[in-house]
Amino acid sequence: MIDAGKNFCNANKQFVNGIRELAQQSTKDEVIEVRTPILIDQAQRSIRTQLQTFVKEDLRKFKDAKKQFDKVSEENENALVKNAQVQRNKQHEVEEATNILTATRKCFRHIALDYVLIFVSSIQMLSFMYAHLAFFHQGYDLFMELEPYMKELGAQLDQLVVDAAKEKRDMEQKHSTIQQKDFSNDDPKVEYNIDAANGIIMEGYLYKRASNAFKTWNRRWFSIQNNQLVYQKKFKDNLTVVVDDLRLCTVKPCEDIERRFCFEVVSPTKSCMLQADSEKIRQVWIKAVQASIATAYKEKGEENYADWFMKPSTECFELKERPLKGENALQRVECIAGNGNCCDCGESDPRWASINIGITLCIECSGIHRSLGVHFSKVRSLTLDSWEPELLKVMCELGNNVINRIYEAGVEELHLKKPQPGNTRVEKETWIKAKYVDKKFVQKADKVYSPSERRTKVTSPPHNQQNELGISCEVSAKSLPKSANASKTPEMLEGSIKNGTNKNSPVLNKVDIASPGLQLYKAACIRNLPDMAKALARGADVNWVNVEDYKATPLIQAVLGGSLVACEFLLQNGANVNSRDSHGRGPLHHATILGHTGQVCLFLKRGANQQALDEEGKDPLTIAVEAANADIVTLLRLAKMNDEMRECEGLGQSGDETYQDIFRDFSHMASNNPEILNRFQRRTEAD
């Protein structure tokens, strides 16, 4: 091995010495001795001098231009951040941030045009190659083969010079245009394309609010693709999925937070707060998400849902945790009169529902309802989504026949024809908007019908009829704990319940000429969902305040009437769960005083403020402790602990799993076995 290494080293030395001797021999050639200095001189003048000038001067200018571009880019980014952080109620800061952003953006675009690698002419290289041709021409014809290539390169260089001159003129023209352009409303061009070839419907920068305790805002690159909303921190980073399936989410603008141009994407398991750079960009993003949802429903029919329904997913809620799902919810809703066909077009076997209206829909009409926005219609799948028992009861209380008698009452008088399953989507969309948005077919005033002409469904319960909590209305008015007597709540309850509670008289017979708000108020107390729906269709404010009855709202009246279903219906239609009467008590206070455990559970799930104090300085937990209501005390303390855990540990929107399980059990008991939760009422009656 060692001998072989020595032989290898000796061979290398001999090879190098041979090359050196060969090189020394060529120096004695007369042609080489004469032409070599000429070649070196030409190379010196045509290559070295030009390259030295390029490296020392031109590259330095390029580096300076790059530094200036980076600096202006950073200033533009900072201006964008400051503009996004300005609060809407500080107008002088808004104007100052807008002016700074305008000036920075103008400077950025001016510098960006100069940030181009300057074309460096390579004609000297051509002359160098011609020198080589002359040098080798006398003895070596090999370089003659390069002449056609050099001619082609010369033509290309000439064309590049012409193109460079043209680009220079174009840049000068753009410079003059930028100087004259107004940048105050110069938003980047944003638009979405449902039929994009690359599958990306829309993309761009948005600010995303983090889910941590500090709620920080970070700028990320968002895109809508493959029926998902995703984002990435930097280009070529891995995509992070925000919404796994757009069909299960909705989007809405947010005007109740301090930052401007915000909107929220809500899915069954979480919500994502986003902020655009301007109102125009926000609207485009909202429309893009809505269009993507509609397209997803159109492209993926029910035959594809089975695969998704059986596929395990760690990002979606677990199927085993759904309260009611699949055929169970579908069968219970379809058995209601009229629900076997789509409410708006008559298509058979509907698999979707509008939970705040109380109707069933086909897949095409459900997509149209989604495009209206959640303030008009909240769409949910009868086979894919979870169904809480109280929400299922709302659907069973209403139904297509009841709602169509309200929203299509004037169709015959107007001689209009309802769309059929074979009609186009445009025709169906026109009908649905006229029906639910414009409410063109709703009768503004009722005729006073005889008792025999009214459905039994819409009559008021008699005095001795039991409510959902298993107690009569009169008993519930008299069964208040002593700590509530001073607030005159019994008077409020009895007065509300006794108005219009004749067994054969619908509540609206006496208040048809009154305001829709009062109609809703009366119907909420006696758990008359059809009349509540009619009042809302006539334009009633779901948070209407009765100044003659302790400033109570329909939601408070539903609590006093003991109806969990009426509360759920009002909340689905936008009722404020934290509304308060003249005594400072909200729905959660009244439900606690009356011992309505199911209602307390419902309000806590909807984000009721359990820290609110009434005029006596008592919060719901204090009231429950004084009344020794163990179930409500447990719920209130558990909800408080869950809120604290979410803040400290950064849990999702729903919170801890144990908390969800306990509240799910209480919801089932309140809807299916209310007598189990009536310990407090029975004890009060015994006292």
PEZIPE-V632186 format. One record per residue. N is the residue number from 1. RES is the residue in one small letter. PHI is phi as a letter, one per 20 degrees, with the letter a starting at -180 (NA if undefined). PSI is psi in whole degrees, -180 to 180 (999 if undefined). D_CENTER is the distance of its C-alpha to the mean C-alpha in whole Angstrom. Layout:
n;res;phi;psi;d_center
N;RES;PHI;PSI;D_CENTER
N;RES;PHI;PSI;D_CENTER
This chain:
n;res;phi;psi;d_center
1;m;NA;-43;73
2;i;f;-40;75
3;d;f;-39;77
4;a;f;-38;74
5;g;f;-42;72
6;k;f;-42;76
7;n;f;-39;76
8;f;f;-43;73
9;c;f;-43;73
10;n;f;-41;77
11;a;f;-41;75
12;n;f;-41;72
13;k;f;-43;75
14;q;f;-38;77
15;f;f;-44;74
16;v;f;-43;73
17;n;f;-37;77
18;g;f;-42;77
19;i;f;-41;74
20;r;f;-45;76
21;e;f;-39;79
22;l;f;-39;78
23;a;f;-40;76
24;q;f;-32;79
25;q;f;-38;81
26;s;f;-21;79
27;t;f;-20;80
28;k;e;-7;83
29;d;f;135;82
30;e;f;-42;84
31;v;f;-44;81
32;i;f;-41;78
33;e;f;-33;80
34;v;e;-42;80
35;r;e;-27;76
36;t;f;-48;74
37;p;g;-35;75
38;i;f;-44;74
39;l;f;-43;71
40;i;f;-41;70
41;d;f;-43;71
42;q;f;-40;68
43;a;f;-37;66
44;q;f;-47;66
45;r;f;-36;66
46;s;e;-28;63
47;i;d;-61;61
48;r;f;-47;61
49;t;f;-45;61
50;q;f;-42;58
51;l;f;-38;56
52;q;f;-42;57
53;t;f;-41;57
54;f;f;-43;53
55;v;f;-44;52
56;k;f;-34;54
57;e;d;-57;53
58;d;f;-44;50
59;l;f;-34;48
60;r;f;-41;48
61;k;f;-40;47
62;f;f;-41;44
63;k;f;-39;43
64;d;f;-42;43
65;a;f;-37;41
66;k;f;-42;38
67;k;f;-42;39
68;q;f;-40;38
69;f;f;-44;35
70;d;f;-39;33
71;k;f;-46;34
72;v;f;-36;33
73;s;f;-44;30
74;e;f;-41;29
75;e;f;-39;30
76;n;f;-40;27
77;e;f;-43;25
78;n;f;-39;26
79;a;f;-39;26
80;l;f;-43;22
81;v;f;-46;21
82;k;f;-39;23
83;n;f;-35;22
84;a;f;-28;18
85;q;e;-10;20
86;v;f;135;22
87;q;e;144;21
88;r;f;-24;21
89;n;e;0;24
90;k;d;86;26
91;q;f;-38;27
92;h;f;-35;30
93;e;f;-34;28
94;v;f;-46;25
95;e;f;-42;28
96;e;f;-43;30
97;a;f;-37;27
98;t;f;-41;26
99;n;f;-42;30
100;i;f;-42;30
101;l;f;-38;27
102;t;f;-46;29
103;a;f;-42;32
104;t;f;-42;31
105;r;f;-38;29
106;k;f;-44;32
107;c;f;-40;34
108;f;f;-45;32
109;r;f;-30;32
110;h;f;-45;36
111;i;f;-34;36
112;a;f;-32;34
113;l;f;-29;36
114;d;e;-14;39
115;y;e;71;38
116;v;c;138;39
117;l;f;117;42
118;i;f;136;45
119;f;f;127;47
120;v;d;122;50
121;s;f;139;53
122;s;d;25;55
123;i;f;-31;58
124;q;f;-33;60
125;m;f;-36;59
126;l;f;-42;61
127;s;f;-34;64
128;f;f;-40;64
129;m;f;-35;64
130;y;f;-34;67
131;a;f;-42;68
132;h;f;-40;68
133;l;f;-43;69
134;a;f;-36;72
135;f;f;-43;73
136;f;e;-3;73
137;h;f;-34;74
138;q;f;-30;78
139;g;c;-16;78
140;y;c;111;74
141;d;e;4;73
142;l;f;-40;70
143;f;f;-11;68
144;m;f;-26;69
145;e;f;-19;66
146;l;e;-12;64
147;e;f;-45;65
148;p;g;-40;63
149;y;f;-41;60
150;m;f;-35;60
151;k;f;-41;61
152;e;f;-42;58
153;l;f;-38;56
154;g;f;-41;58
155;a;f;-40;56
156;q;f;-41;53
157;l;f;-40;53
158;d;f;-41;55
159;q;f;-38;52
160;l;f;-38;49
161;v;f;-42;52
162;v;f;-44;51
163;d;f;-39;47
164;a;f;-40;47
165;a;f;-39;49
166;k;f;-44;47
167;e;f;-36;43
168;k;f;-44;45
169;r;f;-39;46
170;d;f;-41;42
171;m;f;-40;41
172;e;f;-38;43
173;q;f;-41;42
174;k;f;-37;39
175;h;g;-47;40
176;s;f;-35;41
177;t;f;-42;38
178;i;f;-36;36
179;q;f;-31;39
180;q;e;-10;38
181;k;e;144;35
182;d;e;120;33
183;f;d;8;30
184;s;f;-34;28
185;n;c;36;26
186;d;e;78;25
187;d;f;147;22
188;p;g;150;22
189;k;f;114;21
190;v;c;135;18
191;e;b;160;17
192;y;d;155;16
193;n;c;107;18
194;i;f;-32;18
195;d;d;32;21
196;a;f;138;21
197;a;f;-36;24
198;n;e;1;23
199;g;n;-4;20
200;i;e;107;17
201;i;f;-40;15
202;m;b;150;14
203;e;b;157;14
204;g;r;175;15
205;y;e;137;15
206;l;c;154;12
207;y;e;134;13
208;k;d;129;11
209;r;e;126;12
210;a;f;158;14
211;s;e;7;14
212;n;f;-179;18
213;a;f;-27;20
214;f;e;-13;20
215;k;l;47;17
216;t;f;157;18
217;w;d;130;16
218;n;c;141;16
219;r;e;124;16
220;r;c;157;15
221;w;e;109;15
222;f;d;153;12
223;s;b;153;13
224;i;d;115;12
225;q;b;149;15
226;n;l;38;16
227;n;m;29;13
228;q;c;154;11
229;l;d;119;9
230;v;c;166;11
231;y;b;165;13
232;q;b;150;17
233;k;f;-48;19
234;k;c;163;21
235;f;f;137;23
236;k;m;3;24
237;d;f;162;22
238;n;f;144;21
239;l;f;139;17
240;t;d;126;15
241;v;e;123;13
242;v;e;-49;9
243;v;c;120;8
244;d;f;-30;12
245;d;b;112;12
246;l;f;-20;9
247;r;f;-21;12
248;l;d;16;11
249;c;c;173;7
250;t;b;165;6
251;v;c;142;4
252;k;b;147;7
253;p;f;152;9
254;c;c;114;10
255;e;d;0;14
256;d;d;18;15
257;i;d;166;15
258;e;f;-37;18
259;r;f;147;16
260;r;e;166;15
261;f;l;37;13
262;c;e;150;10
263;f;b;161;6
264;e;c;134;4
265;v;d;119;1
266;v;d;128;5
267;s;d;172;8
268;p;f;-25;11
269;t;d;-19;12
270;k;a;171;10
271;s;c;153;7
272;c;c;120;6
273;m;e;126;7
274;l;c;156;7
275;q;c;131;10
276;a;e;173;12
277;d;e;-19;16
278;s;b;168;17
279;e;f;-38;16
280;k;f;-46;16
281;i;f;-38;14
282;r;f;-46;11
283;q;f;-39;12
284;v;f;-42;13
285;w;f;-43;9
286;i;f;-45;8
287;k;f;-36;11
288;a;f;-43;11
289;v;f;-43;8
290;q;f;-42;10
291;a;f;-36;13
292;s;f;-39;12
293;i;f;-47;11
294;a;f;-40;15
295;t;f;-40;16
296;a;f;-40;16
297;y;f;-37;17
298;k;f;-40;20
299;e;f;-31;21
300;k;d;102;21
301;g;f;-174;23
302;e;f;-24;24
303;e;f;-23;26
304;n;e;-13;24
305;y;f;-28;22
306;a;f;-42;25
307;d;f;-43;25
308;w;f;-38;21
309;f;f;-32;22
310;m;e;-8;25
311;k;e;128;24
312;p;f;147;23
313;s;b;134;20
314;t;e;-15;20
315;e;e;-18;16
316;c;d;164;16
317;f;f;147;18
318;e;f;139;21
319;l;f;-33;23
320;k;f;-15;26
321;e;e;1;24
322;r;f;133;23
323;p;f;-52;25
324;l;c;138;25
325;k;b;172;24
326;g;l;-142;26
327;e;f;-24;29
328;n;g;-55;29
329;a;f;-42;27
330;l;f;-46;27
331;q;f;-39;31
332;r;f;-36;31
333;v;f;-38;28
334;e;f;-21;30
335;c;f;-11;34
336;i;f;144;33
337;a;g;127;35
338;g;n;-13;33
339;n;f;-5;30
340;g;f;-10;32
341;n;c;157;30
342;c;g;136;27
343;c;f;-28;27
344;d;d;-26;27
345;c;c;-10;29
346;g;n;6;31
347;e;f;136;30
348;s;f;159;31
349;d;l;58;30
350;p;f;142;26
351;r;d;11;24
352;w;c;162;21
353;a;b;151;20
354;s;d;108;19
355;i;f;-25;19
356;n;e;-19;19
357;i;e;-39;22
358;g;n;40;24
359;i;c;163;24
360;t;d;151;24
361;l;c;152;23
362;c;f;173;24
363;i;f;-36;21
364;e;f;-45;21
365;c;f;-33;21
366;s;f;-37;18
367;g;f;-38;16
368;i;f;-41;18
369;h;f;-39;17
370;r;f;-38;13
371;s;f;-18;13
372;l;f;-25;15
373;g;o;154;12
374;v;f;-16;12
375;h;f;-14;14
376;f;d;-44;17
377;s;b;133;16
378;k;d;112;14
379;v;e;139;15
380;r;b;147;16
381;s;e;139;18
382;l;f;-13;22
383;t;d;-22;23
384;l;d;-35;20
385;d;e;163;18
386;s;e;149;20
387;w;c;112;21
388;e;f;149;23
389;p;f;-37;26
390;e;f;-34;26
391;l;f;-38;23
392;l;f;-36;25
393;k;f;-35;28
394;v;f;-46;26
395;m;f;-38;26
396;c;f;-23;30
397;e;f;-26;31
398;l;d;-109;29
399;g;o;167;29
400;n;f;-41;29
401;n;f;-44;33
402;v;f;-47;32
403;i;f;-39;29
404;n;f;-31;31
405;r;f;-23;34
406;i;e;-53;32
407;y;e;-12;29
408;e;c;25;32
409;a;f;-33;35
410;g;d;15;36
411;v;f;-43;36
412;e;f;-39;39
413;e;f;-32;41
414;l;e;-3;39
415;h;l;48;40
416;l;d;155;37
417;k;d;128;36
418;k;f;142;33
419;p;f;150;31
420;q;d;167;32
421;p;g;-28;31
422;g;e;-6;32
423;n;f;161;31
424;t;f;163;29
425;r;f;-37;25
426;v;f;-42;25
427;e;f;-42;28
428;k;f;-41;26
429;e;f;-40;23
430;t;f;-43;26
431;w;f;-47;27
432;i;f;-41;24
433;k;f;-40;23
434;a;f;-33;26
435;k;f;-46;26
436;y;d;-30;23
437;v;e;-55;22
438;d;e;-22;25
439;k;l;48;27
440;k;f;-22;30
441;f;d;3;32
442;v;e;131;32
443;q;f;129;35
444;k;f;-23;35
445;a;b;138;38
446;d;e;150;40
447;k;e;153;43
448;v;e;104;45
449;y;e;159;46
450;s;f;160;49
451;p;g;-35;48
452;s;f;-18;49
453;e;e;-11;46
454;r;e;145;43
455;r;f;147;41
456;t;f;-27;42
457;k;f;-32;38
458;v;d;10;38
459;t;e;155;41
460;s;e;150;41
461;p;f;144;42
462;p;f;174;45
463;h;g;-36;46
464;n;e;8;47
465;q;f;139;44
466;q;e;145;42
467;n;e;-172;38
468;e;f;-22;36
469;l;e;2;37
470;g;n;14;40
471;i;c;154;42
472;s;f;160;43
473;c;f;-40;42
474;e;f;-42;45
475;v;f;-41;46
476;s;f;-26;42
477;a;f;-27;43
478;k;d;-2;46
479;s;d;28;45
480;l;f;147;43
481;p;f;156;44
482;k;f;-30;47
483;s;f;-13;44
484;a;d;-6;43
485;n;f;-36;46
486;a;f;-22;46
487;s;e;1;42
488;k;m;22;44
489;t;f;-38;41
490;p;g;-40;43
491;e;f;-42;44
492;m;g;-46;41
493;l;f;-49;40
494;e;f;-41;44
495;g;f;-38;43
496;s;f;-38;40
497;i;f;-34;41
498;k;f;-19;44
499;n;f;115;43
500;g;m;41;43
501;t;d;25;44
502;n;f;138;47
503;k;f;-34;47
504;n;d;11;47
505;s;c;117;45
506;p;f;150;42
507;v;f;-32;40
508;l;f;-11;39
509;n;f;-34;43
510;k;e;-15;43
511;v;c;21;40
512;d;f;-33;40
513;i;e;-4;41
514;a;e;-180;39
515;s;f;152;36
516;p;g;-32;33
517;g;f;-42;31
518;l;f;-36;35
519;q;f;-45;35
520;l;f;-41;31
521;y;f;-47;33
522;k;f;-45;36
523;a;f;-33;34
524;a;f;-35;32
525;c;f;-34;35
526;i;d;16;37
527;r;l;46;34
528;n;d;86;34
529;l;f;-40;31
530;p;g;-43;32
531;d;f;-32;33
532;m;f;-43;30
533;a;f;-38;28
534;k;f;-41;31
535;a;f;-42;30
536;l;f;-38;27
537;a;f;-32;27
538;r;e;1;30
539;g;o;16;28
540;a;f;141;28
541;d;e;122;26
542;v;f;-20;25
543;n;d;29;25
544;w;g;140;29
545;v;d;126;31
546;n;e;99;35
547;v;f;-18;37
548;e;e;-2;40
549;d;c;61;39
550;y;l;26;38
551;k;l;36;35
552;a;f;157;33
553;t;d;167;30
554;p;g;-34;30
555;l;f;-40;28
556;i;f;-39;31
557;q;f;-38;33
558;a;f;-34;31
559;v;f;-46;32
560;l;f;-31;35
561;g;f;-7;36
562;g;m;23;35
563;s;d;113;32
564;l;f;-37;29
565;v;f;-42;28
566;a;f;-39;28
567;c;f;-45;26
568;e;f;-42;23
569;f;f;-43;24
570;l;f;-41;23
571;l;f;-39;20
572;q;f;-25;18
573;n;e;18;19
574;g;n;16;18
575;a;f;142;21
576;n;e;114;21
577;v;f;-13;22
578;n;d;19;24
579;s;f;150;26
580;r;c;146;30
581;d;e;-171;33
582;s;f;-15;36
583;h;e;6;37
584;g;m;13;34
585;r;d;135;33
586;g;d;-177;30
587;p;g;-37;29
588;l;f;-39;29
589;h;g;-51;32
590;h;f;-41;34
591;a;f;-36;33
592;t;f;-43;34
593;i;f;-42;37
594;l;e;-9;38
595;g;m;27;37
596;h;e;89;34
597;t;f;-42;33
598;g;f;-41;30
599;q;f;-39;29
600;v;g;-45;29
601;c;f;-43;27
602;l;f;-46;24
603;f;f;-36;24
604;l;f;-38;23
605;k;f;-29;21
606;r;e;11;19
607;g;n;28;19
608;a;f;144;23
609;n;e;105;24
610;q;e;0;28
611;q;e;-8;29
612;a;f;139;30
613;l;d;141;33
614;d;e;-171;35
615;e;f;-18;38
616;e;e;4;40
617;g;m;23;38
618;k;d;137;37
619;d;e;170;34
620;p;g;-37;33
621;l;f;-41;34
622;t;f;-43;38
623;i;f;-43;38
624;a;f;-38;37
625;v;f;-43;40
626;e;f;-34;42
627;a;e;-4;42
628;a;l;41;42
629;n;e;97;40
630;a;f;-39;39
631;d;f;-47;36
632;i;f;-38;34
633;v;g;-42;35
634;t;f;-45;34
635;l;f;-45;30
636;l;f;-45;30
637;r;f;-37;31
638;l;f;-41;29
639;a;f;-40;26
640;k;f;-43;27
641;m;f;-38;28
642;n;f;-40;24
643;d;f;-41;23
644;e;f;-39;25
645;m;f;-38;25
646;r;f;-39;21
647;e;f;-40;22
648;c;e;-40;25
649;e;d;-1;23
650;g;m;40;20
651;l;f;168;19
652;g;f;-173;16
653;q;f;-35;14
654;s;e;-25;17
655;g;n;-157;20
656;d;f;147;23
657;e;f;-38;24
658;t;f;-42;27
659;y;g;-45;26
660;q;f;-42;23
661;d;f;-43;27
662;i;f;-46;29
663;f;f;-32;26
664;r;f;-41;26
665;d;f;-43;30
666;f;f;-39;30
667;s;f;-43;28
668;h;f;-43;30
669;m;f;-41;33
670;a;f;-32;32
671;s;e;-37;31
672;n;d;-32;34
673;n;c;65;37
674;p;f;-24;36
675;e;f;-24;40
676;i;f;-32;39
677;l;e;10;37
678;n;e;20;40
679;r;f;-39;42
680;f;f;-43;42
681;q;f;-42;43
682;r;f;-37;46
683;r;f;-38;47
684;t;f;-40;47
685;e;f;-40;49
686;a;f;-36;51
687;d;f;999;52
